[in-house]
Amino acid sequence: MTREVKRQLNEGPRIRREQELVSKMIHIYCRKKHHHTAFCEECQELNVYARNRLSLCRFGEDKTACAKCPIHCYKQDYRQKIKDVMRYSGPWMLLYHPIESIRHIPMPGKGRK
Ligand SMILES: [Zn+2]
């Protein structure tokens, strides 16, 4: 599949998994904090923003955890919001999605479709 975009977007398995993870965390946060069953407007915006940051991450599949990254690509207010989400949803992730929380290591030998 060839796609012409201004910049090559990341779509490797690692990035995709992190995108799923961040969406789940925002979802938990919104449900518990904002009492929305789906994303509220603010969280939807954050969700789109966070997924875009991952798509555009310059390290791609070699990225480290965002918290450890030397490049802070988030804008200040989004950064604060995602920090709150991580802090809040982190413990819930262990409860709801323990496998994803632990399996934060790239799986070798899994070819792309
Ligand atoms: Zn919300």
Backbone and ligand atoms as CSV (ligand in chain L), in Angstrom:
chain,resi,resn,atom,element,x,y,z
A,1,MET,N,N,0.850,-1.197,0.000
A,1,MET,CA,C,0.000,0.000,0.000
A,1,MET,C,C,0.886,1.248,0.000
A,2,THR,N,N,0.744,2.063,-0.981
A,2,THR,CA,C,1.499,3.315,-0.992
A,2,THR,C,C,0.541,4.471,-0.731
A,3,ARG,N,N,0.984,5.318,0.115
A,3,ARG,CA,C,0.152,6.467,0.447
A,3,ARG,C,C,1.014,7.712,0.403
A,4,GLU,N,N,0.560,8.710,-0.304
A,4,GLU,CA,C,1.314,9.944,-0.385
A,4,GLU,C,C,0.794,10.919,0.654
A,5,VAL,N,N,1.614,11.148,1.668
A,5,VAL,CA,C,1.256,12.150,2.672
A,5,VAL,C,C,2.434,13.095,2.820
A,6,LYS,N,N,2.162,14.239,3.387
A,6,LYS,CA,C,3.208,15.230,3.559
A,6,LYS,C,C,4.378,14.638,4.325
A,7,ARG,N,N,4.014,13.878,5.341
A,7,ARG,CA,C,5.019,13.246,6.156
A,7,ARG,C,C,4.598,11.802,6.348
A,8,GLN,N,N,5.569,10.914,6.377
A,8,GLN,CA,C,5.234,9.512,6.583
A,8,GLN,C,C,4.639,9.326,7.975
A,9,LEU,N,N,3.428,8.800,8.020
A,9,LEU,CA,C,2.806,8.565,9.319
A,9,LEU,C,C,3.225,7.204,9.849
A,10,ASN,N,N,3.413,7.148,11.151
A,10,ASN,CA,C,3.726,5.857,11.763
A,10,ASN,C,C,2.491,4.992,11.757
A,11,GLU,N,N,2.664,3.744,11.354
A,11,GLU,CA,C,1.539,2.820,11.484
A,11,GLU,C,C,2.025,1.423,11.830
A,12,GLY,N,N,3.171,1.375,12.462
A,12,GLY,CA,C,3.700,0.082,12.903
A,12,GLY,C,C,2.911,-0.448,14.088
A,13,PRO,N,N,3.146,-1.700,14.434
A,13,PRO,CA,C,2.376,-2.351,15.505
A,13,PRO,C,C,2.554,-1.664,16.859
A,14,ARG,N,N,3.723,-1.162,17.109
A,14,ARG,CA,C,3.975,-0.539,18.402
A,14,ARG,C,C,3.170,0.756,18.554
A,15,ILE,N,N,3.229,1.567,17.526
A,15,ILE,CA,C,2.488,2.822,17.547
A,15,ILE,C,C,0.993,2.552,17.645
A,16,ARG,N,N,0.540,1.585,16.866
A,16,ARG,CA,C,-0.890,1.272,16.898
A,16,ARG,C,C,-1.338,0.791,18.265
A,17,ARG,N,N,-0.480,0.001,18.920
A,17,ARG,CA,C,-0.832,-0.503,20.243
A,17,ARG,C,C,-0.884,0.650,21.241
A,18,GLU,N,N,0.057,1.562,21.116
A,18,GLU,CA,C,0.045,2.700,22.033
A,18,GLU,C,C,-1.162,3.597,21.812
A,19,GLN,N,N,-1.580,3.680,20.565
A,19,GLN,CA,C,-2.779,4.477,20.277
A,19,GLN,C,C,-4.008,3.845,20.924
A,20,GLU,N,N,-4.098,2.537,20.834
A,20,GLU,CA,C,-5.219,1.844,21.480
A,20,GLU,C,C,-5.189,2.075,22.985
A,21,LEU,N,N,-3.976,1.985,23.527
A,21,LEU,CA,C,-3.794,2.132,24.963
A,21,LEU,C,C,-4.202,3.523,25.436
A,22,VAL,N,N,-3.763,4.525,24.711
A,22,VAL,CA,C,-4.058,5.898,25.141
A,22,VAL,C,C,-5.562,6.165,25.039
A,23,SER,N,N,-6.198,5.616,24.017
A,23,SER,CA,C,-7.645,5.789,23.888
A,23,SER,C,C,-8.377,5.137,25.047
A,24,LYS,N,N,-7.915,3.951,25.424
A,24,LYS,CA,C,-8.551,3.259,26.544
A,24,LYS,C,C,-8.403,4.052,27.832
A,25,MET,N,N,-7.227,4.620,28.026
A,25,MET,CA,C,-6.990,5.374,29.254
A,25,MET,C,C,-7.841,6.638,29.297
A,26,ILE,N,N,-7.955,7.308,28.186
A,26,ILE,CA,C,-8.794,8.510,28.147
A,26,ILE,C,C,-10.256,8.116,28.361
A,27,HIS,N,N,-10.611,6.969,27.813
A,27,HIS,CA,C,-11.982,6.496,27.959
A,27,HIS,C,C,-12.338,6.238,29.424
A,28,ILE,N,N,-11.432,5.582,30.138
A,28,ILE,CA,C,-11.657,5.315,31.562
A,28,ILE,C,C,-11.775,6.635,32.325
A,29,TYR,N,N,-10.866,7.525,32.026
A,29,TYR,CA,C,-10.826,8.826,32.688
A,29,TYR,C,C,-12.141,9.575,32.485
A,30,CYS,N,N,-12.587,9.611,31.238
A,30,CYS,CA,C,-13.807,10.350,30.926
A,30,CYS,C,C,-15.023,9.708,31.594
A,31,ARG,N,N,-15.066,8.394,31.566
A,31,ARG,CA,C,-16.221,7.697,32.135
A,31,ARG,C,C,-16.305,7.932,33.635
A,32,LYS,N,N,-15.154,7.886,34.304
A,32,LYS,CA,C,-15.170,7.993,35.758
A,32,LYS,C,C,-15.178,9.436,36.242
A,33,LYS,N,N,-14.504,10.286,35.506
A,33,LYS,CA,C,-14.382,11.669,35.962
A,33,LYS,C,C,-15.477,12.565,35.414
A,34,HIS,N,N,-15.801,12.365,34.164
A,34,HIS,CA,C,-16.780,13.239,33.521
A,34,HIS,C,C,-18.145,12.575,33.382
A,35,HIS,N,N,-18.208,11.311,33.765
A,35,HIS,CA,C,-19.455,10.544,33.710
A,35,HIS,C,C,-20.078,10.509,32.321
A,36,HIS,N,N,-19.201,10.314,31.350
A,36,HIS,CA,C,-19.662,10.131,29.982
A,36,HIS,C,C,-19.471,8.672,29.622
A,37,THR,N,N,-20.407,8.114,28.875
A,37,THR,CA,C,-20.213,6.732,28.440
A,37,THR,C,C,-19.273,6.696,27.242
A,38,ALA,N,N,-19.367,7.705,26.405
A,38,ALA,CA,C,-18.402,7.838,25.318
A,38,ALA,C,C,-17.491,9.013,25.681
A,39,PHE,N,N,-16.680,9.444,24.763
A,39,PHE,CA,C,-15.838,10.591,25.058
A,39,PHE,C,C,-16.669,11.866,25.077
A,40,CYS,N,N,-16.421,12.714,26.048
A,40,CYS,CA,C,-17.006,14.045,25.986
A,40,CYS,C,C,-16.165,14.856,24.994
A,41,GLU,N,N,-16.589,16.036,24.708
A,41,GLU,CA,C,-15.929,16.829,23.669
A,41,GLU,C,C,-14.454,17.067,23.976
A,42,GLU,N,N,-14.210,17.404,25.217
A,42,GLU,CA,C,-12.842,17.701,25.630
A,42,GLU,C,C,-11.949,16.470,25.510
A,43,CYS,N,N,-12.472,15.329,25.954
A,43,CYS,CA,C,-11.669,14.109,25.923
A,43,CYS,C,C,-11.501,13.598,24.498
A,44,GLN,N,N,-12.502,13.800,23.681
A,44,GLN,CA,C,-12.398,13.400,22.282
A,44,GLN,C,C,-11.269,14.183,21.606
A,45,GLU,N,N,-11.210,15.455,21.938
A,45,GLU,CA,C,-10.164,16.305,21.377
A,45,GLU,C,C,-8.782,15.827,21.815
A,46,LEU,N,N,-8.683,15.500,23.080
A,46,LEU,CA,C,-7.422,14.999,23.617
A,46,LEU,C,C,-7.063,13.656,22.976
A,47,ASN,N,N,-8.061,12.831,22.790
A,47,ASN,CA,C,-7.872,11.528,22.166
A,47,ASN,C,C,-7.302,11.667,20.751
A,48,VAL,N,N,-7.912,12.535,19.977
A,48,VAL,CA,C,-7.451,12.763,18.608
A,48,VAL,C,C,-6.033,13.329,18.630
A,49,TYR,N,N,-5.812,14.251,19.526
A,49,TYR,CA,C,-4.494,14.882,19.624
A,49,TYR,C,C,-3.417,13.858,19.980
A,50,ALA,N,N,-3.697,13.052,20.987
A,50,ALA,CA,C,-2.709,12.068,21.447
A,50,ALA,C,C,-2.397,11.053,20.352
A,51,ARG,N,N,-3.418,10.615,19.637
A,51,ARG,CA,C,-3.208,9.640,18.563
A,51,ARG,C,C,-2.404,10.265,17.418
A,52,ASN,N,N,-2.664,11.513,17.158
A,52,ASN,CA,C,-1.890,12.204,16.130
A,52,ASN,C,C,-0.429,12.353,16.528
A,53,ARG,N,N,-0.197,12.637,17.793
A,53,ARG,CA,C,1.186,12.773,18.251
A,53,ARG,C,C,1.934,11.464,18.001
A,54,LEU,N,N,1.261,10.354,18.282
A,54,LEU,CA,C,1.890,9.044,18.067
A,54,LEU,C,C,2.135,8.788,16.587
A,55,SER,N,N,1.166,9.154,15.759
A,55,SER,CA,C,1.329,8.960,14.314
A,55,SER,C,C,2.522,9.734,13.784
A,56,LEU,N,N,2.791,10.848,14.406
A,56,LEU,CA,C,3.845,11.733,13.928
A,56,LEU,C,C,5.129,11.623,14.739
A,57,CYS,N,N,5.151,10.732,15.726
A,57,CYS,CA,C,6.336,10.606,16.586
A,57,CYS,C,C,7.565,10.348,15.729
A,58,ARG,N,N,8.588,11.141,15.923
A,58,ARG,CA,C,9.760,11.013,15.050
A,58,ARG,C,C,10.560,9.753,15.315
A,59,PHE,N,N,10.308,9.111,16.433
A,59,PHE,CA,C,11.033,7.881,16.737
A,59,PHE,C,C,10.301,6.642,16.221
A,60,GLY,N,N,9.050,6.805,15.851
A,60,GLY,CA,C,8.300,5.693,15.290
A,60,GLY,C,C,8.341,4.454,16.162
A,61,GLU,N,N,8.672,3.329,15.554
A,61,GLU,CA,C,8.671,2.051,16.267
A,61,GLU,C,C,9.770,1.952,17.330
A,62,ASP,N,N,10.735,2.870,17.275
A,62,ASP,CA,C,11.810,2.826,18.255
A,62,ASP,C,C,11.538,3.711,19.462
A,63,LYS,N,N,10.354,4.240,19.529
A,63,LYS,CA,C,10.062,5.199,20.591
A,63,LYS,C,C,10.179,4.578,21.976
A,64,THR,N,N,10.506,5.406,22.943
A,64,THR,CA,C,10.494,4.976,24.333
A,64,THR,C,C,9.140,5.377,24.894
A,65,ALA,N,N,8.944,5.168,26.178
A,65,ALA,CA,C,7.716,5.659,26.795
A,65,ALA,C,C,7.691,7.177,26.657
A,66,CYS,N,N,6.508,7.715,26.377
A,66,CYS,CA,C,6.409,9.155,26.156
A,66,CYS,C,C,6.951,9.951,27.343
A,67,ALA,N,N,6.749,9.432,28.542
A,67,ALA,CA,C,7.188,10.142,29.735
A,67,ALA,C,C,8.703,10.279,29.777
A,68,LYS,N,N,9.390,9.352,29.104
A,68,LYS,CA,C,10.847,9.375,29.139
A,68,LYS,C,C,11.445,10.041,27.911
A,69,CYS,N,N,10.590,10.424,26.979
A,69,CYS,CA,C,11.085,10.953,25.719
A,69,CYS,C,C,11.750,12.319,25.930
A,70,PRO,N,N,12.912,12.534,25.290
A,70,PRO,CA,C,13.590,13.821,25.437
A,70,PRO,C,C,12.862,14.947,24.704
A,71,ILE,N,N,12.040,14.575,23.737
A,71,ILE,CA,C,11.322,15.601,22.984
A,71,ILE,C,C,9.893,15.671,23.503
A,72,HIS,N,N,9.535,16.802,24.043
A,72,HIS,CA,C,8.167,16.929,24.526
A,72,HIS,C,C,7.337,17.530,23.419
A,73,CYS,N,N,6.663,16.640,22.690
A,73,CYS,CA,C,5.973,17.122,21.499
A,73,CYS,C,C,4.561,17.614,21.815
A,74,TYR,N,N,4.115,17.384,23.029
A,74,TYR,CA,C,2.770,17.842,23.385
A,74,TYR,C,C,2.780,19.339,23.680
A,75,LYS,N,N,1.702,19.974,23.287
A,75,LYS,CA,C,1.524,21.369,23.695
A,75,LYS,C,C,1.237,21.387,25.190
A,76,GLN,N,N,1.572,22.478,25.823
A,76,GLN,CA,C,1.509,22.570,27.276
A,76,GLN,C,C,0.190,22.096,27.886
A,77,ASP,N,N,-0.921,22.593,27.371
A,77,ASP,CA,C,-2.192,22.238,28.028
A,77,ASP,C,C,-2.581,20.784,27.780
A,78,TYR,N,N,-2.265,20.272,26.607
A,78,TYR,CA,C,-2.542,18.857,26.351
A,78,TYR,C,C,-1.640,17.974,27.205
A,79,ARG,N,N,-0.446,18.456,27.405
A,79,ARG,CA,C,0.493,17.688,28.199
A,79,ARG,C,C,-0.018,17.533,29.623
A,80,GLN,N,N,-0.543,18.620,30.154
A,80,GLN,CA,C,-1.089,18.568,31.496
A,80,GLN,C,C,-2.281,17.615,31.554
A,81,LYS,N,N,-3.130,17.698,30.552
A,81,LYS,CA,C,-4.315,16.847,30.518
A,81,LYS,C,C,-3.948,15.371,30.432
A,82,ILE,N,N,-2.994,15.046,29.557
A,82,ILE,CA,C,-2.661,13.634,29.386
A,82,ILE,C,C,-1.974,13.100,30.639
A,83,LYS,N,N,-1.246,13.964,31.323
A,83,LYS,CA,C,-0.633,13.561,32.591
A,83,LYS,C,C,-1.707,13.183,33.606
A,84,ASP,N,N,-2.736,14.004,33.674
A,84,ASP,CA,C,-3.835,13.720,34.590
A,84,ASP,C,C,-4.489,12.387,34.239
A,85,VAL,N,N,-4.689,12.187,32.932
A,85,VAL,CA,C,-5.318,10.953,32.470
A,85,VAL,C,C,-4.473,9.742,32.867
A,86,MET,N,N,-3.176,9.831,32.621
A,86,MET,CA,C,-2.277,8.708,32.928
A,86,MET,C,C,-2.279,8.393,34.421
A,87,ARG,N,N,-2.204,9.442,35.201
A,87,ARG,CA,C,-2.155,9.251,36.643
A,87,ARG,C,C,-3.457,8.631,37.140
A,88,TYR,N,N,-4.548,9.096,36.574
A,88,TYR,CA,C,-5.852,8.618,37.014
A,88,TYR,C,C,-6.142,7.202,36.520
A,89,SER,N,N,-5.878,6.975,35.240
A,89,SER,CA,C,-6.275,5.713,34.627
A,89,SER,C,C,-5.252,4.598,34.789
A,90,GLY,N,N,-4.024,4.932,35.120
A,90,GLY,CA,C,-2.975,3.922,35.269
A,90,GLY,C,C,-3.400,2.737,36.115
A,91,PRO,N,N,-3.813,2.988,37.363
A,91,PRO,CA,C,-4.232,1.872,38.217
A,91,PRO,C,C,-5.436,1.112,37.658
A,92,TRP,N,N,-6.346,1.807,37.009
A,92,TRP,CA,C,-7.519,1.139,36.438
A,92,TRP,C,C,-7.123,0.245,35.274
A,93,MET,N,N,-6.110,0.657,34.542
A,93,MET,CA,C,-5.655,-0.159,33.425
A,93,MET,C,C,-5.204,-1.537,33.901
A,94,LEU,N,N,-4.544,-1.576,35.032
A,94,LEU,CA,C,-4.077,-2.854,35.574
A,94,LEU,C,C,-5.257,-3.766,35.894
A,95,LEU,N,N,-6.347,-3.123,36.267
A,95,LEU,CA,C,-7.539,-3.882,36.628
A,95,LEU,C,C,-8.318,-4.328,35.392
A,96,TYR,N,N,-8.481,-3.417,34.456
A,96,TYR,CA,C,-9.327,-3.691,33.292
A,96,TYR,C,C,-8.582,-4.362,32.151
A,97,HIS,N,N,-7.361,-3.923,31.933
A,97,HIS,CA,C,-6.618,-4.410,30.762
A,97,HIS,C,C,-5.206,-4.836,31.163
A,98,PRO,N,N,-5.118,-5.793,32.095
A,98,PRO,CA,C,-3.789,-6.136,32.632
A,98,PRO,C,C,-2.823,-6.596,31.557
A,99,ILE,N,N,-3.326,-7.281,30.550
A,99,ILE,CA,C,-2.416,-7.803,29.529
A,99,ILE,C,C,-1.764,-6.664,28.752
A,100,GLU,N,N,-2.567,-5.707,28.351
A,100,GLU,CA,C,-1.999,-4.585,27.600
A,100,GLU,C,C,-1.020,-3.779,28.441
A,101,SER,N,N,-1.310,-3.681,29.745
A,101,SER,CA,C,-0.432,-2.895,30.603
A,101,SER,C,C,0.930,-3.549,30.738
A,102,ILE,N,N,0.931,-4.859,30.791
A,102,ILE,CA,C,2.187,-5.576,30.995
A,102,ILE,C,C,2.916,-5.760,29.678
A,103,ARG,N,N,2.144,-6.040,28.642
A,103,ARG,CA,C,2.725,-6.364,27.338
A,103,ARG,C,C,3.197,-5.104,26.615
A,104,HIS,N,N,3.956,-4.302,27.315
A,104,HIS,CA,C,4.385,-3.061,26.701
A,104,HIS,C,C,5.722,-3.247,26.012
A,105,ILE,N,N,5.978,-4.448,25.620
A,105,ILE,CA,C,7.251,-4.799,24.994
A,105,ILE,C,C,6.934,-5.259,23.574
A,106,PRO,N,N,7.687,-4.781,22.603
A,106,PRO,CA,C,7.401,-5.225,21.224
A,106,PRO,C,C,7.597,-6.730,21.088
A,107,MET,N,N,6.657,-7.367,20.426
A,107,MET,CA,C,6.755,-8.808,20.257
A,107,MET,C,C,7.601,-9.111,19.021
A,108,PRO,N,N,8.656,-9.870,19.191
A,108,PRO,CA,C,9.501,-10.188,18.039
A,108,PRO,C,C,8.841,-11.217,17.128
A,109,GLY,N,N,9.182,-11.143,15.883
A,109,GLY,CA,C,8.745,-12.172,14.936
A,109,GLY,C,C,7.298,-12.097,14.533
A,110,LYS,N,N,6.641,-11.011,14.853
A,110,LYS,CA,C,5.260,-10.877,14.408
A,110,LYS,C,C,5.229,-9.996,13.160
A,111,GLY,N,N,5.092,-10.629,12.038
A,111,GLY,CA,C,5.147,-9.893,10.776
A,111,GLY,C,C,3.938,-9.012,10.589
A,112,ARG,N,N,4.094,-7.990,9.759
A,112,ARG,CA,C,2.966,-7.111,9.463
A,112,ARG,C,C,2.154,-7.691,8.339
A,113,LYS,N,N,0.882,-7.384,8.373
A,113,LYS,CA,C,-0.007,-7.907,7.323
A,113,LYS,C,C,0.278,-7.213,5.996
L,1,ZN,ZN,ZN,-14.377,13.657,29.323
